[in-house]
């Protein structure tokens, strides 16, 4: 089913193969941070006196860390898996008052 969807929504065979290879490459190295850890980090950035102007997430996945950081005006995210990066970019499209660079 995943392959069918990837084929259907890829612009050509090259893009389809690129998504499949990217998924294979990240399958053994993907790490998912427990929500409890994410929440604790987000809360620590909300403490009085702490006002980050920028936030970097070098392995963003679908943006779990940045989803709770609405007050940070500039966010930079990177994701090496192409399909996950595409999902990330669709979920976190930049707003006029906030810059999300993916």
N, C-alpha and C positions, 0 to 999 in steps of 0.2 A: 504494500500500500504506500509506504514512504517513497519508494522508487517511482511509483506511478505518479505521485504528486510532484516529485522533483522533476520528472520528465515533462509533465504537463505545464509547469510554471517556469521552466528554464527557457531562455530565449533560443538556445540551440544545444546540440549534443556536447559541445565543448564546455558550456556552463554547467550542464547536468553532471558531467564527469568531474568537474572542478568541485561541485558541492559534495559529491560522493566521496572523493578523495579527502576533502577537508574533514568530513565526518569520521572517516577511517583514521586519519592522523590524530584527531583529538580524543578518540574513544578511550584510549589507554591513559591519557594524561589529564582528563577532565576532573575537576575537583569541585564539589558543591558544598559551600559553606552553610552550616546549620543556621536556621533562621534566628535562633537565640543569640548567636554570635553577631550576626548582622544587626539585630535590634540593639544589642549592647553598644556596638560601635556607633550606630546612628544616634543613640541617646547621649553618648559621651560628646558628640559634636554639637549637641543642643544645650549643653551646660552654660550657665551665665558666664559671660566673659569670653566665650569661645565663639567666634563668628568667622568660619572659613570663607574666603573669597573664591577659592578654587578647590576642586576635588579631582583626583586622578584615580581611575580604576583600571589598572593595566590588564586585567583579565575579567572583563565585565559580565560575561555570560549574557543573560537577558536583562541585566540592570538591577538586580536585587539590592545592591548597596545604594545606588543613587535614587531609587524609588522613594526613600524616606528622607531625602535631603533636598526638599523643595526650596529651602531658603538659600542654598548655595548658588550664586549667580553664574558661575562658570564650571562646567563639568566636562572632563575629558575621559572617554572610555575607549578601550581597545578590546577586541575579541578576535582571536586567530581563526576560530572556526567560522567559515563563511556563512553558513546557514544561520547559526546563532547570532552572528553579527548583523545579518539582515533583519532578524526578528528584533534585536536590540534597537536598531535604527528606526524601525517602524513604531515601536512602543514609546521611545523617548525622542520624538521629534522636537527640535528646538522651539521654544516659545519666545515671543518678543522680548520678555524681560529676563530670559534665562538662556544661556548658550550651552548646548550639549553637542560636543564634538565627538563623533564616532569614527 
